[in-house]
Amino acid sequence: MPDKSSHPHLLADPEAALAEAMDNAPRFSQITDDVTVTVRTFWLDDQSQPEDHRFAWAYHISIENGRKETFQLISRSWEIVDGLGRVEHVHGDGVVGEQPIISPKDQYDYTSGAMLTTPGGFMRGTYHMLEPVSGQRFDVHIPTFSLDSPHDGGLLH
């Protein structure tokens, strides 16, 4: 009879399952001017089609305001590099259709995704912020994070 303790633990509660997945996901963090950006990545097997060179990931980002002033995320700039070293630059307003205002000691979270034609790569970027009261603009670095899949020959990132 197999030992049941060696089988993966399945959670009936979807929120608990998500929380467990978040806790176990790779985590990348960087602090710029008292703003902490933390990225967690997730391989999306159900949305990937390796035979068609389609590899999908989700990433969850938390932006924590450790500053004394409220700021607004105005725009973003991404550099996406696939496993062959090909680079794509993406620029746009806000994130996921929003330009969030983040108060001191508060945080903003969102989830988005990336699709590559190779089984691995990495992303990095910059958020362009504005302090509404002073009009001061500043940039916050998004840490470099790897996009690794089970179809990659090894973790090279």
Short mmCIF file of the C-alpha atoms (twelve columns), coordinates in Angstrom:
data_MODEL
# 
_entry.id   MODEL 
# 
loop_
_atom_site.group_PDB 
_atom_site.id 
_atom_site.type_symbol 
_atom_site.label_atom_id 
_atom_site.label_alt_id 
_atom_site.label_comp_id 
_atom_site.label_asym_id 
_atom_site.label_seq_id 
_atom_site.Cartn_x 
_atom_site.Cartn_y 
_atom_site.Cartn_z 
_atom_site.pdbx_PDB_model_num 
ATOM 1   C CA . MET A 1   0.000   0.000  0.000   1 
ATOM 2   C CA . PRO A 2   1.474   3.395  -0.989  1 
ATOM 3   C CA . ASP A 3   2.322   5.917  1.681   1 
ATOM 4   C CA . LYS A 4   -0.290  8.685  1.326   1 
ATOM 5   C CA . SER A 5   2.019   11.237 2.917   1 
ATOM 6   C CA . SER A 6   4.248   11.150 -0.168  1 
ATOM 7   C CA . HIS A 7   1.452   12.340 -2.482  1 
ATOM 8   C CA . PRO A 8   1.049   16.064 -3.185  1 
ATOM 9   C CA . HIS A 9   -1.272  17.817 -0.790  1 
ATOM 10  C CA . LEU A 10  -4.432  18.964 -2.594  1 
ATOM 11  C CA . LEU A 11  -6.400  21.794 -1.088  1 
ATOM 12  C CA . ALA A 12  -10.179 21.889 -1.476  1 
ATOM 13  C CA . ASP A 13  -10.309 25.642 -0.867  1 
ATOM 14  C CA . PRO A 14  -9.213  27.526 -4.042  1 
ATOM 15  C CA . GLU A 15  -8.071  30.563 -2.029  1 
ATOM 16  C CA . ALA A 16  -5.899  28.360 0.181   1 
ATOM 17  C CA . ALA A 17  -4.480  26.650 -2.916  1 
ATOM 18  C CA . LEU A 18  -3.659  30.031 -4.449  1 
ATOM 19  C CA . ALA A 19  -2.035  31.210 -1.213  1 
ATOM 20  C CA . GLU A 20  0.095   28.061 -1.106  1 
ATOM 21  C CA . ALA A 21  1.113   28.491 -4.767  1 
ATOM 22  C CA . MET A 22  2.051   32.133 -4.096  1 
ATOM 23  C CA . ASP A 23  4.170   31.147 -1.099  1 
ATOM 24  C CA . ASN A 24  6.029   28.521 -3.146  1 
ATOM 25  C CA . ALA A 25  6.536   30.639 -6.290  1 
ATOM 26  C CA . PRO A 26  9.983   32.033 -7.125  1 
ATOM 27  C CA . ARG A 27  10.312  35.526 -5.648  1 
ATOM 28  C CA . PHE A 28  12.385  38.436 -6.939  1 
ATOM 29  C CA . SER A 29  12.542  41.783 -5.058  1 
ATOM 30  C CA . GLN A 30  14.198  45.148 -5.492  1 
ATOM 31  C CA . ILE A 31  14.013  48.416 -3.537  1 
ATOM 32  C CA . THR A 32  14.332  51.801 -5.281  1 
ATOM 33  C CA . ASP A 33  13.873  55.038 -3.301  1 
ATOM 34  C CA . ASP A 34  11.925  53.252 -0.536  1 
ATOM 35  C CA . VAL A 35  9.591   51.515 -3.000  1 
ATOM 36  C CA . THR A 36  9.771   47.699 -2.946  1 
ATOM 37  C CA . VAL A 37  8.761   45.761 -6.033  1 
ATOM 38  C CA . THR A 38  8.329   42.005 -5.568  1 
ATOM 39  C CA . VAL A 39  7.643   39.645 -8.461  1 
ATOM 40  C CA . ARG A 40  6.438   36.038 -8.271  1 
ATOM 41  C CA . THR A 41  6.332   33.922 -11.433 1 
ATOM 42  C CA . PHE A 42  4.137   30.971 -12.391 1 
ATOM 43  C CA . TRP A 43  4.501   28.574 -15.332 1 
ATOM 44  C CA . LEU A 44  1.125   28.176 -17.111 1 
ATOM 45  C CA . ASP A 45  1.097   24.651 -18.459 1 
ATOM 46  C CA . ASP A 46  -2.566  24.815 -19.501 1 
ATOM 47  C CA . GLN A 47  -1.957  27.920 -21.670 1 
ATOM 48  C CA . SER A 48  1.319   26.721 -23.214 1 
ATOM 49  C CA . GLN A 49  1.734   24.751 -26.424 1 
ATOM 50  C CA . PRO A 50  5.398   23.728 -26.614 1 
ATOM 51  C CA . GLU A 51  4.879   21.901 -29.914 1 
ATOM 52  C CA . ASP A 52  3.813   25.276 -31.407 1 
ATOM 53  C CA . HIS A 53  6.592   27.220 -29.617 1 
ATOM 54  C CA . ARG A 54  4.132   28.944 -27.263 1 
ATOM 55  C CA . PHE A 55  5.311   29.145 -23.644 1 
ATOM 56  C CA . ALA A 56  3.166   31.047 -21.128 1 
ATOM 57  C CA . TRP A 57  3.775   32.474 -17.656 1 
ATOM 58  C CA . ALA A 58  1.861   34.581 -15.185 1 
ATOM 59  C CA . TYR A 59  3.597   36.998 -12.875 1 
ATOM 60  C CA . HIS A 60  2.217   38.615 -9.732  1 
ATOM 61  C CA . ILE A 61  3.699   41.959 -8.709  1 
ATOM 62  C CA . SER A 62  3.458   43.811 -5.391  1 
ATOM 63  C CA . ILE A 63  4.492   47.472 -5.220  1 
ATOM 64  C CA . GLU A 64  4.986   48.650 -1.613  1 
ATOM 65  C CA . ASN A 65  5.230   52.349 -0.780  1 
ATOM 66  C CA . GLY A 66  7.805   52.906 1.966   1 
ATOM 67  C CA . ARG A 67  8.025   56.623 1.170   1 
ATOM 68  C CA . LYS A 68  6.480   59.479 3.152   1 
ATOM 69  C CA . GLU A 69  4.475   60.712 0.141   1 
ATOM 70  C CA . THR A 70  1.688   59.233 -1.960  1 
ATOM 71  C CA . PHE A 71  2.642   58.478 -5.563  1 
ATOM 72  C CA . GLN A 72  0.936   57.360 -8.747  1 
ATOM 73  C CA . LEU A 73  2.200   54.779 -11.209 1 
ATOM 74  C CA . ILE A 74  1.940   56.629 -14.539 1 
ATOM 75  C CA . SER A 75  3.578   54.248 -17.011 1 
ATOM 76  C CA . ARG A 76  5.861   51.259 -17.398 1 
ATOM 77  C CA . SER A 77  8.727   50.105 -19.605 1 
ATOM 78  C CA . TRP A 78  9.585   46.400 -20.019 1 
ATOM 79  C CA . GLU A 79  12.501  44.573 -21.560 1 
ATOM 80  C CA . ILE A 80  11.592  40.975 -22.387 1 
ATOM 81  C CA . VAL A 81  14.411  38.636 -23.463 1 
ATOM 82  C CA . ASP A 82  13.712  35.159 -24.804 1 
ATOM 83  C CA . GLY A 83  15.954  32.096 -24.566 1 
ATOM 84  C CA . LEU A 84  17.706  33.033 -27.824 1 
ATOM 85  C CA . GLY A 85  18.590  36.520 -26.583 1 
ATOM 86  C CA . ARG A 86  15.973  38.298 -28.703 1 
ATOM 87  C CA . VAL A 87  14.808  41.481 -26.974 1 
ATOM 88  C CA . GLU A 88  11.363  43.062 -27.044 1 
ATOM 89  C CA . HIS A 89  10.672  46.484 -25.516 1 
ATOM 90  C CA . VAL A 90  7.153   47.229 -24.285 1 
ATOM 91  C CA . HIS A 91  6.007   50.655 -23.069 1 
ATOM 92  C CA . GLY A 92  2.562   51.685 -21.910 1 
ATOM 93  C CA . ASP A 93  0.387   53.646 -19.549 1 
ATOM 94  C CA . GLY A 94  -0.109  52.212 -16.071 1 
ATOM 95  C CA . VAL A 95  -0.493  48.487 -15.433 1 
ATOM 96  C CA . VAL A 96  -3.431  46.201 -16.284 1 
ATOM 97  C CA . GLY A 97  -5.494  49.197 -17.379 1 
ATOM 98  C CA . GLU A 98  -4.926  51.196 -14.189 1 
ATOM 99  C CA . GLN A 99  -2.702  54.036 -13.006 1 
ATOM 100 C CA . PRO A 100 -2.853  53.226 -9.297  1 
ATOM 101 C CA . ILE A 101 -2.313  55.778 -6.547  1 
ATOM 102 C CA . ILE A 102 -0.330  54.219 -3.686  1 
ATOM 103 C CA . SER A 103 -0.374  55.871 -0.264  1 
ATOM 104 C CA . PRO A 104 2.500   55.662 2.243   1 
ATOM 105 C CA . LYS A 105 2.772   52.211 3.873   1 
ATOM 106 C CA . ASP A 106 0.249   50.841 1.344   1 
ATOM 107 C CA . GLN A 107 0.784   48.421 -1.505  1 
ATOM 108 C CA . TYR A 108 -0.704  47.679 -4.902  1 
ATOM 109 C CA . ASP A 109 -0.858  44.150 -6.341  1 
ATOM 110 C CA . TYR A 110 -1.615  42.945 -9.833  1 
ATOM 111 C CA . THR A 111 -1.190  39.866 -11.997 1 
ATOM 112 C CA . SER A 112 -0.317  39.790 -15.677 1 
ATOM 113 C CA . GLY A 113 1.313   37.401 -18.114 1 
ATOM 114 C CA . ALA A 114 3.951   36.840 -20.764 1 
ATOM 115 C CA . MET A 115 4.182   34.569 -23.793 1 
ATOM 116 C CA . LEU A 116 7.490   33.554 -25.386 1 
ATOM 117 C CA . THR A 117 8.420   31.362 -28.348 1 
ATOM 118 C CA . THR A 118 11.259  29.781 -26.344 1 
ATOM 119 C CA . PRO A 119 10.973  27.677 -23.163 1 
ATOM 120 C CA . GLY A 120 12.724  30.278 -21.044 1 
ATOM 121 C CA . GLY A 121 13.772  33.886 -20.801 1 
ATOM 122 C CA . PHE A 122 13.656  36.832 -18.459 1 
ATOM 123 C CA . MET A 123 12.033  40.203 -17.943 1 
ATOM 124 C CA . ARG A 124 13.011  43.441 -16.250 1 
ATOM 125 C CA . GLY A 125 11.653  46.929 -16.330 1 
ATOM 126 C CA . THR A 126 10.885  50.307 -14.853 1 
ATOM 127 C CA . TYR A 127 7.795   51.969 -13.409 1 
ATOM 128 C CA . HIS A 128 7.546   55.709 -14.032 1 
ATOM 129 C CA . MET A 129 5.986   57.371 -10.967 1 
ATOM 130 C CA . LEU A 130 4.612   60.788 -10.062 1 
ATOM 131 C CA . GLU A 131 4.139   62.374 -6.638  1 
ATOM 132 C CA . PRO A 132 0.913   64.373 -7.246  1 
ATOM 133 C CA . VAL A 133 1.510   66.923 -4.458  1 
ATOM 134 C CA . SER A 134 5.050   67.962 -5.452  1 
ATOM 135 C CA . GLY A 135 4.897   67.074 -9.145  1 
ATOM 136 C CA . GLN A 136 8.165   65.151 -8.696  1 
ATOM 137 C CA . ARG A 137 8.689   62.269 -11.117 1 
ATOM 138 C CA . PHE A 138 10.856  59.271 -10.304 1 
ATOM 139 C CA . ASP A 139 11.565  55.792 -11.633 1 
ATOM 140 C CA . VAL A 140 11.337  52.503 -9.768  1 
ATOM 141 C CA . HIS A 141 13.183  49.418 -11.002 1 
ATOM 142 C CA . ILE A 142 11.325  46.155 -11.561 1 
ATOM 143 C CA . PRO A 143 13.779  43.383 -10.635 1 
ATOM 144 C CA . THR A 144 15.037  41.049 -13.339 1 
ATOM 145 C CA . PHE A 145 13.066  37.823 -13.074 1 
ATOM 146 C CA . SER A 146 13.401  34.552 -14.906 1 
ATOM 147 C CA . LEU A 147 10.721  32.784 -16.879 1 
ATOM 148 C CA . ASP A 148 11.559  29.099 -16.466 1 
ATOM 149 C CA . SER A 149 9.554   26.175 -17.788 1 
ATOM 150 C CA . PRO A 150 9.753   22.407 -17.442 1 
ATOM 151 C CA . HIS A 151 10.662  22.397 -21.164 1 
ATOM 152 C CA . ASP A 152 13.862  24.363 -20.550 1 
ATOM 153 C CA . GLY A 153 17.005  22.205 -20.514 1 
ATOM 154 C CA . GLY A 154 17.979  23.598 -17.116 1 
ATOM 155 C CA . LEU A 155 17.740  26.753 -15.064 1 
ATOM 156 C CA . LEU A 156 20.101  29.065 -16.872 1 
ATOM 157 C CA . HIS A 157 18.690  32.357 -15.565 1 
# 
